[in-house]
Amino acid sequence: MLREIHPNINNTFKDSYIFDFLNLQESFNENDLQKALTRQMKEFILELGKDFLFVGEEYKVQVGNYDFYIDLLFYHRALQCLVAIELKADRFKPEHIGQISLYLEALDRDVKNDNENPSIGILLCKDKDKEVVEYTLSRCMSPTLIAEYQTKLPDKKILQRKLHQIFGNDGGK
């Protein structure tokens, strides 16, 4: 669905992000993550990729008599659309899709301009099971991506072991 709405989306978003620059404690919540990301906005945007413009944090949208708050809202220049980022301090859960879908519908109905493309949602979760994501998105009509993040780079020895597995014991020579 996302590729139908935004055919030029290839290589725009990553499947995994590294936020080692945040220096978060081992145990943190969504509010800690959001505050750390906004404090380190330059590094965060560099990790996201090019053409992202920051619109706001805790961006308020109103639906009916209720106020909802999008964790982070960006505009993507090349795709010409709003990008809502919802932060999760735990693993991906299927019910997160309902939340981001509501946000995207509110943005498209009440915030986006007529000349802009439909909004995109990104759920940034600490972990995700690819099969659960696939099942959840298989019937989802909402242009949403699920990405995971790490707040620390893997141990150097683990990285070296993985490189040796990929390139063989000779280091790729």
CYANA upper distance limits for C-alpha pairs under 8 A (distance plus 0.5 A):
  1 MET  CA      5 ILE  CA      6.98
  1 MET  CA    140 CYS  CA      8.49
  1 MET  CA    141 MET  CA      6.59
  1 MET  CA    142 SER  CA      7.61
  1 MET  CA    143 PRO  CA      6.65
  2 LEU  CA      6 HIS  CA      6.49
  2 LEU  CA      7 PRO  CA      8.38
  2 LEU  CA    120 ILE  CA      8.44
  2 LEU  CA    142 SER  CA      7.84
  2 LEU  CA    143 PRO  CA      4.92
  2 LEU  CA    144 THR  CA      7.41
  3 ARG  CA      7 PRO  CA      5.34
  3 ARG  CA      8 ASN  CA      8.04
  3 ARG  CA      9 ILE  CA      7.10
  5 ILE  CA    117 ASN  CA      8.31
  5 ILE  CA    118 PRO  CA      7.73
  5 ILE  CA    143 PRO  CA      8.25
  6 HIS  CA     79 LEU  CA      7.64
  6 HIS  CA    117 ASN  CA      8.31
  8 ASN  CA     79 LEU  CA      7.77
  9 ILE  CA     13 PHE  CA      8.16
  9 ILE  CA     79 LEU  CA      7.73
 12 THR  CA     49 GLY  CA      7.63
 13 PHE  CA     48 LEU  CA      7.53
 13 PHE  CA     49 GLY  CA      7.84
 14 LYS  CA     48 LEU  CA      7.97
 14 LYS  CA    147 ALA  CA      7.60
 15 ASP  CA    146 ILE  CA      7.86
 15 ASP  CA    147 ALA  CA      5.38
 15 ASP  CA    148 GLU  CA      7.20
 16 SER  CA    147 ALA  CA      5.83
 16 SER  CA    148 GLU  CA      5.36
 16 SER  CA    149 TYR  CA      6.00
 16 SER  CA    150 GLN  CA      8.44
 17 TYR  CA     47 GLU  CA      7.41
 17 TYR  CA     48 LEU  CA      8.09
 17 TYR  CA    147 ALA  CA      7.87
 17 TYR  CA    148 GLU  CA      6.81
 17 TYR  CA    149 TYR  CA      5.04
 17 TYR  CA    150 GLN  CA      6.92
 18 ILE  CA     47 GLU  CA      7.88
 18 ILE  CA    149 TYR  CA      6.01
 18 ILE  CA    150 GLN  CA      5.36
 18 ILE  CA    151 THR  CA      6.50
 18 ILE  CA    152 LYS  CA      7.45
 18 ILE  CA    153 LEU  CA      7.53
 19 PHE  CA     44 PHE  CA      7.92
 19 PHE  CA     47 GLU  CA      8.36
 19 PHE  CA    149 TYR  CA      7.31
 19 PHE  CA    150 GLN  CA      6.32
 19 PHE  CA    151 THR  CA      5.05
 19 PHE  CA    152 LYS  CA      7.16
 20 ASP  CA    150 GLN  CA      7.51
 20 ASP  CA    151 THR  CA      5.01
 20 ASP  CA    152 LYS  CA      4.94
 20 ASP  CA    153 LEU  CA      6.77
 21 PHE  CA     40 GLN  CA      8.24
 21 PHE  CA     43 GLU  CA      7.93
 21 PHE  CA    151 THR  CA      8.07
 22 LEU  CA     36 ALA  CA      6.33
 22 LEU  CA     37 LEU  CA      7.38
 22 LEU  CA     40 GLN  CA      7.50
 22 LEU  CA    151 THR  CA      7.35
 23 ASN  CA    151 THR  CA      7.80
 23 ASN  CA    152 LYS  CA      8.46
 24 LEU  CA     28 PHE  CA      7.54
 24 LEU  CA     32 ASP  CA      8.47
 24 LEU  CA     33 LEU  CA      8.20
 24 LEU  CA     36 ALA  CA      8.21
 24 LEU  CA    151 THR  CA      7.40
 28 PHE  CA     32 ASP  CA      6.46
 28 PHE  CA     33 LEU  CA      7.49
 28 PHE  CA     89 ALA  CA      7.57
 29 ASN  CA     33 LEU  CA      6.88
 29 ASN  CA     89 ALA  CA      5.94
 30 GLU  CA     34 GLN  CA      6.60
 30 GLU  CA     87 LEU  CA      6.70
 30 GLU  CA     88 LYS  CA      6.30
 30 GLU  CA     89 ALA  CA      5.57
 31 ASN  CA     35 LYS  CA      6.61
 32 ASP  CA     36 ALA  CA      6.60
 33 LEU  CA     37 LEU  CA      6.63
 33 LEU  CA     87 LEU  CA      8.13
 33 LEU  CA     89 ALA  CA      7.95
 34 GLN  CA     38 THR  CA      6.73
 34 GLN  CA     71 ASP  CA      7.57
 34 GLN  CA     72 LEU  CA      8.42
 34 GLN  CA     87 LEU  CA      7.73
 35 LYS  CA     39 ARG  CA      6.66
 36 ALA  CA     40 GLN  CA      6.71
 37 LEU  CA     41 MET  CA      6.21
 37 LEU  CA     44 PHE  CA      6.78
 38 THR  CA     44 PHE  CA      8.48
 38 THR  CA     57 GLU  CA      8.28
 40 GLN  CA     44 PHE  CA      6.70
 41 MET  CA     45 ILE  CA      6.55
 42 LYS  CA     46 LEU  CA      6.76
 43 GLU  CA     47 GLU  CA      6.68
 44 PHE  CA     48 LEU  CA      6.75
 45 ILE  CA     49 GLY  CA      6.74
 45 ILE  CA     50 LYS  CA      8.01
 45 ILE  CA     52 PHE  CA      7.13
 46 LEU  CA     50 LYS  CA      7.41
 48 LEU  CA     52 PHE  CA      8.12
 51 ASP  CA     76 HIS  CA      5.97
 51 ASP  CA     77 ARG  CA      5.70
 51 ASP  CA     78 ALA  CA      6.82
 52 PHE  CA     74 PHE  CA      6.75
 52 PHE  CA     75 TYR  CA      6.25
 52 PHE  CA     76 HIS  CA      5.17
 52 PHE  CA     77 ARG  CA      7.03
 53 LEU  CA     74 PHE  CA      5.85
 53 LEU  CA     75 TYR  CA      5.53
 53 LEU  CA     76 HIS  CA      6.74
 53 LEU  CA     77 ARG  CA      7.96
 54 PHE  CA     73 LEU  CA      6.96
 54 PHE  CA     74 PHE  CA      5.03
 54 PHE  CA     75 TYR  CA      6.99
 55 VAL  CA     72 LEU  CA      8.24
 55 VAL  CA     73 LEU  CA      5.81
 55 VAL  CA     74 PHE  CA      5.45
 55 VAL  CA     75 TYR  CA      7.13
 56 GLY  CA     72 LEU  CA      6.41
 56 GLY  CA     73 LEU  CA      5.80
 56 GLY  CA     74 PHE  CA      7.57
 57 GLU  CA     70 ILE  CA      7.48
 57 GLU  CA     71 ASP  CA      5.94
 57 GLU  CA     72 LEU  CA      4.94
 57 GLU  CA     73 LEU  CA      6.75
 58 GLU  CA     69 TYR  CA      5.40
 58 GLU  CA     70 ILE  CA      5.60
 58 GLU  CA     71 ASP  CA      5.17
 58 GLU  CA     72 LEU  CA      6.67
 59 TYR  CA     69 TYR  CA      5.68
 59 TYR  CA     70 ILE  CA      5.44
 59 TYR  CA     71 ASP  CA      7.12
 59 TYR  CA     72 LEU  CA      7.24
 59 TYR  CA     73 LEU  CA      7.09
 60 LYS  CA     67 ASP  CA      7.01
 60 LYS  CA     68 PHE  CA      6.15
 60 LYS  CA     69 TYR  CA      5.05
 60 LYS  CA     70 ILE  CA      6.95
 61 VAL  CA     67 ASP  CA      6.41
 61 VAL  CA     68 PHE  CA      5.82
 61 VAL  CA     69 TYR  CA      6.76
 61 VAL  CA     70 ILE  CA      8.11
 61 VAL  CA    103 TYR  CA      7.94
 61 VAL  CA    106 ALA  CA      7.05
 61 VAL  CA    107 LEU  CA      7.87
 62 GLN  CA     66 TYR  CA      6.20
 62 GLN  CA     67 ASP  CA      5.04
 62 GLN  CA     68 PHE  CA      6.57
 62 GLN  CA    106 ALA  CA      7.95
 63 VAL  CA     67 ASP  CA      6.97
 63 VAL  CA     68 PHE  CA      8.04
 63 VAL  CA    106 ALA  CA      7.41
 68 PHE  CA    103 TYR  CA      8.30
 70 ILE  CA     84 ALA  CA      7.11
 70 ILE  CA     85 ILE  CA      7.52
 70 ILE  CA     86 GLU  CA      6.94
 70 ILE  CA    103 TYR  CA      7.47
 71 ASP  CA     84 ALA  CA      8.12
 71 ASP  CA     85 ILE  CA      6.66
 71 ASP  CA     86 GLU  CA      5.82
 71 ASP  CA     87 LEU  CA      7.01
 72 LEU  CA     84 ALA  CA      6.57
 72 LEU  CA     85 ILE  CA      5.60
 72 LEU  CA     86 GLU  CA      7.19
 73 LEU  CA     82 LEU  CA      7.54
 73 LEU  CA     83 VAL  CA      6.32
 73 LEU  CA     84 ALA  CA      5.20
 73 LEU  CA     85 ILE  CA      6.62
 74 PHE  CA     82 LEU  CA      6.28
 74 PHE  CA     83 VAL  CA      5.48
 74 PHE  CA     84 ALA  CA      6.90
 74 PHE  CA     85 ILE  CA      8.35
 75 TYR  CA     80 GLN  CA      7.62
 75 TYR  CA     81 CYS  CA      6.25
 75 TYR  CA     82 LEU  CA      4.91
 75 TYR  CA     83 VAL  CA      6.18
 76 HIS  CA     80 GLN  CA      6.05
 76 HIS  CA     81 CYS  CA      6.08
 76 HIS  CA     82 LEU  CA      6.79
 76 HIS  CA     83 VAL  CA      7.29
 77 ARG  CA     81 CYS  CA      7.67
 79 LEU  CA    117 ASN  CA      7.77
 80 GLN  CA    116 GLU  CA      5.97
 80 GLN  CA    117 ASN  CA      6.35
 81 CYS  CA    112 LYS  CA      8.14
 81 CYS  CA    116 GLU  CA      6.06
 81 CYS  CA    117 ASN  CA      5.51
 81 CYS  CA    118 PRO  CA      6.58
 81 CYS  CA    119 SER  CA      5.80
 81 CYS  CA    120 ILE  CA      7.69
 82 LEU  CA    107 LEU  CA      8.27
 82 LEU  CA    112 LYS  CA      7.66
 82 LEU  CA    118 PRO  CA      7.96
 82 LEU  CA    119 SER  CA      5.27
 82 LEU  CA    120 ILE  CA      6.87
 83 VAL  CA    119 SER  CA      6.27
 83 VAL  CA    120 ILE  CA      5.31
 83 VAL  CA    121 GLY  CA      6.16
 83 VAL  CA    122 ILE  CA      7.74
 84 ALA  CA    100 ILE  CA      8.34
 84 ALA  CA    103 TYR  CA      8.06
 84 ALA  CA    104 LEU  CA      7.75
 84 ALA  CA    119 SER  CA      7.92
 84 ALA  CA    120 ILE  CA      6.78
 84 ALA  CA    121 GLY  CA      5.27
 84 ALA  CA    122 ILE  CA      6.69
 85 ILE  CA    121 GLY  CA      6.42
 85 ILE  CA    122 ILE  CA      5.30
 85 ILE  CA    123 LEU  CA      6.44
 85 ILE  CA    124 LEU  CA      7.47
 86 GLU  CA    100 ILE  CA      7.56
 86 GLU  CA    121 GLY  CA      8.09
 86 GLU  CA    122 ILE  CA      6.76
 86 GLU  CA    123 LEU  CA      5.46
 86 GLU  CA    124 LEU  CA      6.66
 87 LEU  CA    123 LEU  CA      6.65
 87 LEU  CA    124 LEU  CA      5.52
 87 LEU  CA    125 CYS  CA      6.84
 88 LYS  CA     92 PHE  CA      8.05
 88 LYS  CA    123 LEU  CA      7.76
 88 LYS  CA    124 LEU  CA      6.48
 88 LYS  CA    125 CYS  CA      5.24
 88 LYS  CA    126 LYS  CA      7.06
 89 ALA  CA    125 CYS  CA      6.75
 89 ALA  CA    126 LYS  CA      6.15
 90 ASP  CA    125 CYS  CA      6.50
 90 ASP  CA    126 LYS  CA      5.54
 90 ASP  CA    127 ASP  CA      7.05
 91 ARG  CA    125 CYS  CA      5.99
 91 ARG  CA    126 LYS  CA      5.76
 91 ARG  CA    127 ASP  CA      4.82
 91 ARG  CA    128 LYS  CA      5.93
 92 PHE  CA     96 HIS  CA      7.71
 92 PHE  CA    125 CYS  CA      6.08
 92 PHE  CA    126 LYS  CA      7.98
 92 PHE  CA    127 ASP  CA      6.74
 92 PHE  CA    128 LYS  CA      5.56
 92 PHE  CA    129 ASP  CA      7.89
 92 PHE  CA    133 VAL  CA      8.21
 92 PHE  CA    146 ILE  CA      8.37
 94 PRO  CA     98 GLY  CA      8.49
 94 PRO  CA    132 VAL  CA      8.00
 94 PRO  CA    133 VAL  CA      7.96
 94 PRO  CA    136 THR  CA      6.38
 95 GLU  CA     99 GLN  CA      7.67
 96 HIS  CA    100 ILE  CA      7.00
 96 HIS  CA    123 LEU  CA      8.27
 97 ILE  CA    101 SER  CA      6.43
 97 ILE  CA    136 THR  CA      8.42
 97 ILE  CA    144 THR  CA      8.40
 98 GLY  CA    102 LEU  CA      6.74
 99 GLN  CA    103 TYR  CA      7.01
100 ILE  CA    104 LEU  CA      6.69
100 ILE  CA    121 GLY  CA      6.75
100 ILE  CA    122 ILE  CA      8.41
100 ILE  CA    123 LEU  CA      8.07
100 ILE  CA    144 THR  CA      8.21
101 SER  CA    105 GLU  CA      6.69
101 SER  CA    121 GLY  CA      8.14
101 SER  CA    142 SER  CA      6.40
101 SER  CA    144 THR  CA      8.33
102 LEU  CA    106 ALA  CA      6.70
103 TYR  CA    107 LEU  CA      6.63
104 LEU  CA    108 ASP  CA      6.57
104 LEU  CA    119 SER  CA      6.35
104 LEU  CA    120 ILE  CA      7.30
104 LEU  CA    121 GLY  CA      7.12
104 LEU  CA    142 SER  CA      8.26
105 GLU  CA    109 ARG  CA      6.55
106 ALA  CA    110 ASP  CA      6.21
106 ALA  CA    111 VAL  CA      7.76
107 LEU  CA    111 VAL  CA      5.26
107 LEU  CA    112 LYS  CA      6.44
107 LEU  CA    119 SER  CA      7.36
108 ASP  CA    112 LYS  CA      5.74
108 ASP  CA    118 PRO  CA      6.61
108 ASP  CA    119 SER  CA      6.73
112 LYS  CA    116 GLU  CA      6.88
112 LYS  CA    118 PRO  CA      8.29
112 LYS  CA    119 SER  CA      8.26
119 SER  CA    143 PRO  CA      7.88
120 ILE  CA    143 PRO  CA      5.82
120 ILE  CA    144 THR  CA      6.33
120 ILE  CA    145 LEU  CA      8.39
121 GLY  CA    143 PRO  CA      6.85
121 GLY  CA    144 THR  CA      5.04
121 GLY  CA    145 LEU  CA      6.74
122 ILE  CA    144 THR  CA      6.18
122 ILE  CA    145 LEU  CA      5.33
122 ILE  CA    146 ILE  CA      6.26
122 ILE  CA    147 ALA  CA      7.51
123 LEU  CA    144 THR  CA      8.00
123 LEU  CA    145 LEU  CA      6.79
123 LEU  CA    146 ILE  CA      5.30
123 LEU  CA    147 ALA  CA      6.64
124 LEU  CA    146 ILE  CA      6.73
124 LEU  CA    147 ALA  CA      5.57
124 LEU  CA    148 GLU  CA      5.91
124 LEU  CA    149 TYR  CA      7.11
125 CYS  CA    146 ILE  CA      7.82
125 CYS  CA    147 ALA  CA      6.77
125 CYS  CA    148 GLU  CA      5.28
125 CYS  CA    149 TYR  CA      6.85
126 LYS  CA    148 GLU  CA      5.85
126 LYS  CA    149 TYR  CA      5.87
126 LYS  CA    150 GLN  CA      7.17
127 ASP  CA    148 GLU  CA      5.89
127 ASP  CA    149 TYR  CA      7.62
128 LYS  CA    132 VAL  CA      8.19
128 LYS  CA    133 VAL  CA      7.65
128 LYS  CA    147 ALA  CA      8.20
128 LYS  CA    148 GLU  CA      6.93
129 ASP  CA    133 VAL  CA      6.78
130 LYS  CA    134 GLU  CA      6.56
131 GLU  CA    135 TYR  CA      6.66
132 VAL  CA    136 THR  CA      6.53
133 VAL  CA    137 LEU  CA      6.54
133 VAL  CA    146 ILE  CA      7.82
134 GLU  CA    138 SER  CA      6.40
135 TYR  CA    139 ARG  CA      8.34
136 THR  CA    140 CYS  CA      7.44
137 LEU  CA    141 MET  CA      8.49
154 PRO  CA    158 ILE  CA      7.10
154 PRO  CA    159 LEU  CA      7.11
155 ASP  CA    159 LEU  CA      6.94
156 LYS  CA    160 GLN  CA      6.68
157 LYS  CA    161 ARG  CA      6.64
158 ILE  CA    162 LYS  CA      6.70
159 LEU  CA    163 LEU  CA      6.68
160 GLN  CA    164 HIS  CA      6.69
161 ARG  CA    165 GLN  CA      6.74
162 LYS  CA    166 ILE  CA      6.71
163 LEU  CA    167 PHE  CA      6.41
163 LEU  CA    168 GLY  CA      8.16
163 LEU  CA    171 GLY  CA      7.83
164 HIS  CA    168 GLY  CA      5.37
164 HIS  CA    169 ASN  CA      5.67
164 HIS  CA    170 ASP  CA      7.94
164 HIS  CA    171 GLY  CA      6.40
164 HIS  CA    172 GLY  CA      8.48
165 GLN  CA    169 ASN  CA      7.68
167 PHE  CA    171 GLY  CA      6.15
167 PHE  CA    172 GLY  CA      5.14
168 GLY  CA    172 GLY  CA      6.65
